[in-house]
Structures are given as C-alpha cells and as structure tokens.
C-alpha cells in the first residue's frame, strides 16, 4: 500500500475501507542473517537501511513491547545538528540531511518541520562559546547564524526582554533544525522495513544470548530460541541490563528524562527555543500543545516516570524565559529512560564477542540521531567496519583517551 494525495482522497470518498495494516505481524523464524534487538527508532532504521542499501533481506527486529512504546515515542521531537566537536558534528549533520529526505525515502508523512532551533545566550562568555560553536558548524558545512538581542526580539517578541533575571543578549540559530513527529518516525520506518521483507516481531523479549565457541550465535526469547549470524543491540536506556546477559559491562548509567505538554493553544511558538540560563527547551506541536523539557532526574532509574523537583525546575526555567507560560495548563507529562554515557556521546561499535554489536549511550541525542544511527549501525553490521562519521563512537575510547566530551562537564552522566 503506497501513500499519496490521490490515495487519501480516494479513501475519504469510499469510507476509509481500503486502509491496510502498516506492517505484518510476523512470527519468528528459526534463523536470521541479522537480529536487531530493540524495535525503537534506531533499531527499525538499522533494519531498513540494512535491507535497502546493503542487500541483507533475512532480518528480524525483536521488540519486547509494541512499536512506538519506548523512547522513540517519549521525547520532545527536536532535530538539529548544532554540535561543536569533530566526533559529533559530521554525524548529526548526516542525520539532519537524512531527516530532510526521509518522507520521500520511506513514503510516509513523518511531519518533518524545519522551523528553526534558537539557542539563547545571556552573557558575553556564553556569546563567545556560541560563536565558537557556530564557526565549528560552518567549517563542517552546517548552517548557523549568531543573532543579537534585537534580532531575537524580532523573531520572538513575547520573550522576557524587559525585566528578566537573565537578560537575553542574543542567540545561535540553526534554521534547518526543527521537529519531527516521533511516533510517525517509528511507524514509517517499520512500514518501510516490512515492505523490504524485514520481520518485525513485537512482544518478543530477549532473555539471554546463546554463546558457542566464544561467539554469539543467537538469542533466547520468551517466544523461543532464534538463531542469527549477527546480533545488533539498540535498546536505549535498557542497554546495561541487556548487554549484561552477554557478560558485558557498559560505561552507561540509566536516568529518567521527563517531558511535558500543555493544553492545546493557538499558534504562538513558531520554532524551537532553548533557555541559555537553565536547562529548558520549548516548541509547539501541530496539535497546539506546548512541548517542553529540561534536565534528567539525578538518580538512576528504569522507571518511565519522573519526580516533582524536576517538574518544578523546568517550570521555573519556562517562567523566567516566557512569563505568559504561567497561564497555560499542564496537560500531561511522561518519562523516557536515557542511556547516559560517561562523556555525553554515544557508541556504535563491535563488542568483544564476535557476532555481537552495540548501539547506545545516546544521552539527550537519541531521537535527533535516529536516521544516522540506523545508517551507521547498518554499515557496521554489513561491513564489520565503522562508518566514517561514527568512527569516534568506540566503546574503548575511555581506555585510549578518545573521549568526546561535548558539554565539557566531566565523566558524570547526571551532568550531561
């Protein structure tokens, strides 16, 4: 079933009786060439690019719950490539370019909206840091603009310029950044992968890895044993305990990251704004809700819910930036389990066990990285070699001194 304007009109005129399921409810086969553990955005994107660009057709994606029920459906939908360091910037720029062509590639409306991402600065030191970041972005061929206070006021006149505790001095703008509908990304990749023959198996939890003669040869699940020549793990905040089943300890901690949405409002926020004097970021969904978030909870947890101190901190940041937020009612909140690495940057690498590959440690960057993560993980699984833009995302970089400390705050995941 292909999607088009003609198809939408036809279904509207015929009572919407011709729509079909987006993907098959596949049953597991005894053996696959590649198993992807984790049916989130990264796992589904990996399967799709493996099948489309590397000719691997016998693939299974194993998801312990349902498609769209994990972090891919529990985020604030922001996409951008405004990174500073060489290890990150080319990768996230690749991801943004893939976002720009995603809907045509997978024939699915993922609601990609390049409405711009503006990072505000409030001091001379912060302005200089943003100037450095913007110059680094331009050196990698990425767009960036450094705005002064009047240029920001012209874009967002409703921000608190007059009596702010942290006066707005300007901002770093990436016009190509924006938002993408999170669950549509999962559904679109699942549908596209299924059309290429990938088996998407829901309610299939991996309970153990089968290791023979020092190599991974398959996985034991709650639906029986499934063999595979290669196994790739992309399970986000559950990376540590899944990989521990194979005897591998990861440099990762799991923390909850909360997000919030207000009642539906008329259009008021045209783009994405981040507050430079606190951890607060804000956009408006197509349904009208203001979507915002802030820091992770400071303690380790696998629970998809947060606590009130973070809620209070996030709301304080929003009120300092835009006092009229105080008149909006909070509609709902949720939490995603974040796989926080020791330096704030991810891993896409082989493990010490032949046949086992790992993708994780995404911290705050997981959703925006989805296409490039799948692209690079597929390249690794197909060729055994790291993709050039992900060459620095090695598991052994702490031993070799190759950390990618994007935020410069040291080896404490709760500070990233």
N, C-alpha and C positions, 0 to 999 in steps of 0.2 A: 504494500500500500504506500504510494507516494503522496506527498503533500503538495498542494498548490492552491492558488486562489480559486481556480476552477473547481477543485475538489470541495473546498469549503462551501462555495455557492451551491454546488450540486447536493451536498448533504443537507444544507439548510432548506432546500426546496423539496427534499424527499423524506423529511422527518428524522434525519440523522440515523438512518438504519444501516448505513454502509460502513461505519467505522469498525475497525478490527483491532484486536489487542496489539500493542506496540512490539511485543516480543513473545516468543514461545515460552511456555512453562516447561523447560527442558528437564528430563530425568538424567541423572549422572550415568555416563558410560564407564566401563571398567578402566579405560586407559586414554590418556590425552598426551599430546605433544607438550602442551604448556597448561599448567593450572595457575590461575590468578586467585589468590586468597584475598577477598575483600571486594565487595560489589559497590564501592563508592565511586566518586568521580574518577579518581586516579586508576583504580582497577579496571573500570569499564573503558576508559580512554586507552589504557595499555592494550587491552584485548582488541579494541577497534583498530588501532594503528598497527598492531602485530598482524592482524588479518589483512588489512588493506595494503600496507606498504612493504611487508616482509613475507607475504605469501604463506603465513602459518595459519592453517584453517582449523586444525583439531585443537580447539582451545575451550577451556571451561573457566567461568568466573563463579567462585563459590562465595555466597553471601549468607551469613548466619541469620540475618533478619530479612528485611524486604528492601528492594531497590529504592533509594532515596530516603531511607530511615536513619542514616548516620550523619556524619559531619557535612556531607555534601548538601543536605537539607537543613543544616543547623549552622548557618553562618550569616554574615551581613552582605553578601553578594558582590563585594567590591573587587574590581580587577584593575591592575596598574602594573607599571614596570619602572617605578621611580626608585630604584635601588642604587647604592653607591659603589659597592665593591666589585672587583673584576669577577669573582667567583659567582656572583648573583646576577649582576645586571644583564649579561647576554642571555641568560636562561629565562629571566622574566620578560625580556623583550621578545624572545621567541614565543613565549606563552601568549603575550598580548597580540602578536601577529596571527597566531593560530585562532585566538578568540575572534579577531576581525573577519576571518573567513569561515568560522565554524558553522554557521547556519546553512550556508550554501554547501559546505562539505558533507554534513550529515542530513540535509534536507529536513530540518526541524527548527521550529521557532524557539530559540533559547533566550529571546528577548535581550540580545546584546545591545546595550545603550551606552555609547561613548559620550557621556555627559560631562566629563572632566573631573579630575581629582585635584583639590586645592589643599595643600598643607600650609597652615598659617604659622607665621613666626611672630614672636613678641619681644625680641631683644636683638641687639646688634650681633651678639655671638651666635644666636640661632639663625639670623640672616646670613652670616658668613658660612655657617655649616650648610645651609640650603643652597647657597651659591656654589659651594664646592660640589654638592650632590648634583645640582643641575648641570654643571660643567662635565662631571663624570658621565652623566646620562647622554649628553650631546656627543661626547667622544665615542660613545658606543652606537651613535645613530638614533638615539631616542629623543623625542621632543620634550622640551622643558622651557618654562618661562618664569622668570623671577619678577613678581609684581610688588609694587609699593602699596601703601595703605589706601591711596585714592583709587588705584585700580581695583583693589579688593572691594572697596566700598561701592564702586560702580557695579560690580557683579552681585554683591550680597549686601544691599543697603540696610537690611534688618539686623545685622550682627551688632554687637555691643561695642561701638566705637567711642562713645562719649564719656561714660563713667565706668569703664572696665577696670577691674583689678589688674588684669594683664592686657594692656593696650595692644591692639592689633597693629603691627608695623608693616605687614605685607604677607606674601605667601609664595610658595613654589607650586606652579600649576602644570599639570600634565593633561592636556586637552583630550588625548586619546584614551585616557583611563575612563572608568565608569562603573557600571553594574551589569550583571547578568543574572537571569532568573535561575536560582540554584537548583531546584528540583527538576526544572526543564533540562538542565545540563545532564543530570543522571538519566532521565528518560530518553533524551536524544541519543546519547552515547549507547545506551542499552539497545535501543531500536536499531541503530546503525550497525552495531556489532552483531546483533542477532541476524540481520539481513546478510551478513557475510559468513554465517554458519557457526558463530560462537554460541556455545551452550551457556545460558545464564541460569544458574541453579540457586534459587532462594531457599531460605530455611535450611541451610546446609552448613553446619558449624564444624570447623576443623578442630578435632580433639587431640590429634598427635601427628607427628611426621614419621614416616617409615624410613629408616636409615639402614642401608645394606652396604657393607664393604666401604664404609666411610662416606657414602653419598646418599642424598635424598632421592628416593625413587617413587614417592607418592605420599598421600595424606590419608589418615583415618578420620572419618567424619561421622556425624550422627546418622548418616544415611549409608554408611558402609565405607569400605576402602576404595580409593580412587588412585590409580597409578598415573605417573607423569614422568616425562624425560626432564622437565624443568618445572620448578615451582617458584613463583614470584609472590611475595607478601606485601600487600599495601592496605594496612588496616588501621592507619592513623593512630588515635590515642590508645588502641589496644595492642600496639606493636610489641611492647615489652613482654606481656604475658604470652602472646602467641609465639614469638621467637624463642622464648624460654623453653617451650615444648621441644625445640630442636637443640637445646643446650647452649643457646647463645644469649649472653647478657649485653644489652644495648646501652649506649650513653644517652638515655632518654628518660624523662620524667613525664607523667601524665597529669595534666591540670585541666580544670574546667574553665572554659571561656563562655561568658554569658552574652546574650544579645537580647534586644528589646525592640518592640514595635508599638507605636501609639495607635490611637483610633485613626480612621481614615479622615484626611483633611484635603482641602483644595490644594492645587499645586502651589508650593511655597519654596521648596529647595530644588533648584534646577540641577545641581551637581552633587558631588561628594565633598564634604568638608571635614578636615581633621583639626583639632584644637592643639596648638603647639605648647600650651602651658599645662597640659594634663592629658591623660590618655582618654580621648573621646573622639568618636568619628560618627558622622551623620549623613544620611541620604534619605530620599523619599521613594517609596515603591510605587509601581504603576497603579496599585490599588489605593494609594493615598496615605498609607501609614508611614510615619517617620521611623526609619530603621536606624538603630544606634547601638554602640557597644563601647567597651573600654578594656581594662586590664583583666588578665586571668585571675582566678582565685589563687591565693598564695600557697595553698596546701595541695598535696597530691590527692587525686580522686579519680575514680572511674564512673562517677555518677553524672548523669546528664542533667544536672540542675546545679544552681549556684547558691549564693547566700546574700543576705541583705547588705552587709558592708560594701560589697562591690556595686550593688544597685545604687546605694547612696552616693558613692564616689562618682559613678557615671552620671547620675542626675545632677550632681553639683557641677561637674565639668560642662554639661549641656547648658545649665542655667548661667554659668559665667560667660559662656560664648554667646548665647542667644536667649535672653531672659523670657521671651514670649513662649518658650517651651513649657514654662510652668503652667500654662493654661491648657495644655494638651493632656488627655487622659491616657495612661499606660494601658494598652490592651492585653499584651501577653509578653512573656519572657521565656527563654529556653537556654540550654547549655550544650555545648559540644565538648568532647573530650580531646584535648590537644596533646599531641606528641611533641613535647618541648625538648629540643636538643641542647647540648651544653654551650653552644656558641650562637644559637638562634638561627642556624641554617640547616638545610635538610641533608638526607642521604639517598643516593640512588647507586647501589653498589652490589657487587658479588659478596657472598659471605665466605667464611672458612670452610663451609660444607659444599662440595661440588653438587650442582643441581639446585641450589637454594639461593635466591636473590632477594634483595630487600629494598623497599622504597618507604621512607618515613622521616620523622623528625621535622615536620613542616612548620611547627610553631604557628605563627599568625599567617603564614603564606600559602596555606594549603589550597584554598579554593581558587585563588588567582593563578596558581601554578598548574591547575588541572590539565590543560592541553599539553603543555610542555613536559609535565611529569609523565603523562602517558606516552608521549612521543619518545622521550629519552629512555624510559624504562623498557619500552618495546624494542628500541635499538639495542639496549644491553642484553635483553633476553634472546634476541635473534642472532646477535653477532658475538656476544661474550665480551664486547668492548664498550667502554663508556662513550656516550655521545659527547662531542667536543664542548657543548655548552653546559654539560653536567659533570665534566671531568674532575671538578674540585669536590664533588659531593661524596667523598670517600668515607667509609667507616673508620679507617685508621688515621684520619687526619690529626687527631689529638696526639698520637704517637709520633707523627712526622713533623708536627709543628705547623700544619697547614690549615689552622682554624680560619673560619670565615665569620669574624665577629662583627656582623653588620651593624649592631647597635653600640658596640664598644663598651659593654657593661659587664664583661667578665663571665665566668663559667657558672652562672646561677640561672637555671631556666626560669625561675619566677621573676627575674628581672627583664626577661625578654618579652 
